[in-house]
Amino acid sequence: MSGKTQNNNKSFYSTCNSTKHLHCESKIIEIAAYLATGIFKKGFYAVLKTMITAGRVIGEKAKVYSEERDQYRLERLAQRSLEATKKARTKHRSIQMAQNQFYEEEERLLYGPGIAE
């Protein structure tokens, strides 16, 4: 470490909060929002279309990747929409809520007025 030691968190936060290192204009945020919306609505084709509009040449590999990614997204969507999957997620969520309720009740027994005495 060449004789220098520094708190990792301090280093990380100074990098995140420093305007020297990170530049983000409102136009970049706007483009990111459009890309996210496009991916949500039309899949990765929206990214390819944006790159073509920006004047980039799209190769065959990018097109194949886009199609594979979209196919995976659609298969996952179909799987999540199955009734059995919905029931399993609902059951898992109710079990998790019951477990959280149990933990909250246990914590109430550990914390309260007169416990330390």
N, C-alpha and C positions, 0 to 999 in steps of 0.2 A: 504494500500500500504506500510505498515510498515515504513513510513517516507521517502521512496525513491520515487522520481518522475523522470521520464525520458521521453524524447520526443519519441513517438511511432515510428515515421519515422526513427529516429536515431537508435533506437533499431532494427528495421527491417533491415535497410541497413547494420548495423554492423554484423548482423547475416548472411546476404546474402554474404557479402564481406569477411567474416572471413574464413580463411582456417582451423581453428580449428573445425568448425561446419559442413562444407560441403566438402566432398571428392568425386571427380568425375574423374575417370581415363578414358583414351581414350577407354578402353575395355568396360566400362559401356555405353558410348555414342554409340559405335559400336553395342552393343547388342540392345540398344533402337532403333537404326536406322533399324536393321534387323527386330525387332518385328513390328515396324510401317509399314515397307514395306510388311511384311507377312500379317498383318491385312488388309492392303489395297488390296492386291492381292487375298488372300484366306480366309479372315475372321478370326474369333477367333480360328479356327482350328490350325492356325500357332502358337498361344500361347500355346495351348495344346501340339502340337508336340514338341515345344521347351522345355516345362517342362518335357515331357517324355524323351527327349534326355538328359536333365540335371539329369535324374535319379529320378524324382518325380513321385509318384503314383497319377494317376488322377482318381477321383471318378466319380460316376454317375451324381452327381449334377453339377460338372464342365462341363461334356459333355452336359448335358441338357441346362445349361446356354449358352454354346457356340453355340448350335444349335438355341436357341431362339434369341440370339443376332445377329447371321448371318441372320436369317429369317427377323428380323426387319430391318437390313441393306439392304437386297435385296428389301423388300417392299418399303422402303424409296427411294431407287434408282429408282425403277419402277415408283413411283409417281413423282419423279423429272424429269423423262424423258418424261412424257406426254407433248404433244404439248400445251395443255391449261395451264399447270403449267409454261412452258417456256414463253408463251405469257404474263402471269400474272407477272412473275418476270421481264421480259423486260419492261412491262408497269410501274411497280413499280419503276424500276431503272430510267426510263426516267422522271417520276414525281419527283423523288428525285433529279435528276440532274437539272431539271428546278427550283426546289425550292432552291437549292444551288446557282444557277445562280442569282436568285432574291435576295437572301441574300447578295451575293457579290456586286450586284449593289447598294443595300441599304447602305452597309458599305462604298462604295466609296463616297456616298453623305455625310456621317458623318466624313470621314477622308480626308484631303487634304490640300493643301497650302491655307492659309488665313482663315481657318475655325475658329481658336481660336481668331481671331481679330475682 
